[in-house]
Amino acid sequence: MMRLASLIMLWVFLSVAAMAGEADIVDVRVVRQEGNSYRFDVTLRHADAGWKHYADGWEVLGPDGKRLAKRTLFHPHVHEQPFTRSLSGVKIPPQIKEVIIRAHDSVHGFGGRVMRVTIPR
């Protein structure tokens, strides 16, 4: 009986972790630093469920899908939603007028809402 209860609890835990869904980008602020260097302040939302399922990063993509920068998130933000993290010193070539920001989570990978933002020149 105890083994059955343990299996049921494990199934419930895994089901809840999977229901956290994908990470969504909800806001992006781009600040020009110097030359072609920018700071990205990215706000994302994800129903972090602890270490087994959490938003673990976001990235800046060029219009061709090439990654220009990546911000790794090293821990869950269960009680801080949505949350904002920044990345400075991102080099954006002058010919790129717009970038795409997308989030990653530890279960689903990339997915959820992305945002396209214009680079201030």
C-alpha positions in Angstrom: 0.0 0.0 0.0 2.8 2.4 0.9 4.5 1.7 -2.5 1.2 2.5 -4.3 0.9 5.8 -2.4 4.5 6.7 -3.3 3.9 6.0 -6.9 0.7 8.1 -6.9 2.6 11.0 -5.2 5.4 10.7 -7.8 2.9 10.8 -10.7 1.1 13.9 -9.2 4.5 15.7 -8.8 5.6 14.9 -12.4 2.1 16.0 -13.7 2.3 19.3 -11.9 5.8 19.9 -13.1 4.8 19.3 -16.7 1.8 21.6 -16.3 4.1 24.6 -15.7 4.0 25.1 -19.5 6.4 27.0 -21.6 8.2 30.2 -20.7 6.8 33.5 -22.2 8.6 36.7 -22.9 6.3 39.5 -21.6 8.4 42.6 -21.9 11.8 43.7 -23.4 13.6 47.0 -22.9 16.7 47.7 -25.1 19.2 50.3 -24.1 22.0 51.5 -26.3 25.3 51.5 -24.3 28.2 52.4 -26.6 28.6 51.9 -30.4 26.9 48.7 -31.3 26.6 47.4 -27.7 23.2 47.1 -26.0 21.7 46.1 -22.7 18.6 43.9 -22.8 16.2 44.0 -19.8 13.9 41.0 -20.4 10.8 40.1 -18.4 9.5 36.6 -18.6 6.8 34.6 -17.0 6.8 30.8 -16.3 5.0 28.8 -13.7 8.3 27.6 -12.2 7.7 24.4 -10.2 11.1 24.1 -8.6 14.4 22.6 -9.8 12.8 20.0 -12.1 10.9 22.6 -14.2 11.9 26.2 -14.4 12.7 29.0 -16.9 16.4 28.5 -17.3 17.3 31.2 -19.9 16.5 33.5 -22.8 18.3 34.5 -25.9 18.5 37.3 -28.5 18.2 36.2 -32.1 18.9 38.0 -35.3 16.2 38.1 -38.1 17.9 35.1 -39.7 17.5 33.1 -36.4 21.2 33.3 -35.6 21.8 33.6 -31.8 23.4 36.9 -30.9 23.4 36.5 -27.1 22.2 34.2 -24.4 21.3 34.8 -20.7 21.4 31.7 -18.5 19.2 31.6 -15.4 20.7 29.3 -12.8 17.8 28.8 -10.4 14.0 28.7 -10.3 11.9 31.8 -9.6 8.9 30.1 -8.0 7.8 33.1 -5.9 9.0 35.9 -8.3 6.7 36.0 -11.3 7.0 37.6 -13.7 10.7 38.5 -13.3 13.2 40.6 -15.1 16.9 39.9 -15.8 19.4 41.9 -17.8 22.3 41.2 -20.1 24.8 43.9 -21.1 27.4 44.2 -23.8 25.3 42.5 -26.5 26.8 43.4 -29.8 24.2 44.0 -32.6 25.6 44.6 -36.1 24.5 47.9 -37.6 22.5 46.2 -40.4 20.2 44.5 -37.9 17.1 46.6 -37.2 15.1 44.1 -35.2 15.8 41.1 -33.0 13.7 38.3 -31.6 13.8 37.4 -27.8 12.7 33.9 -26.8 12.7 32.0 -23.5 13.8 28.5 -22.6 12.6 26.2 -19.8 14.2 23.1 -18.5 11.3 20.7 -19.6 9.9 22.1 -22.9 13.0 23.9 -24.3 12.2 26.9 -26.4 8.6 27.8 -26.8 6.0 30.1 -25.5 5.5 33.8 -26.4 8.4 35.5 -28.2 8.9 39.2 -28.8 10.3 41.2 -31.7 11.9 44.4 -30.7 13.4 47.3 -32.7 17.0 48.2 -32.0 17.4 51.8 -31.0 20.0 53.5 -33.2 
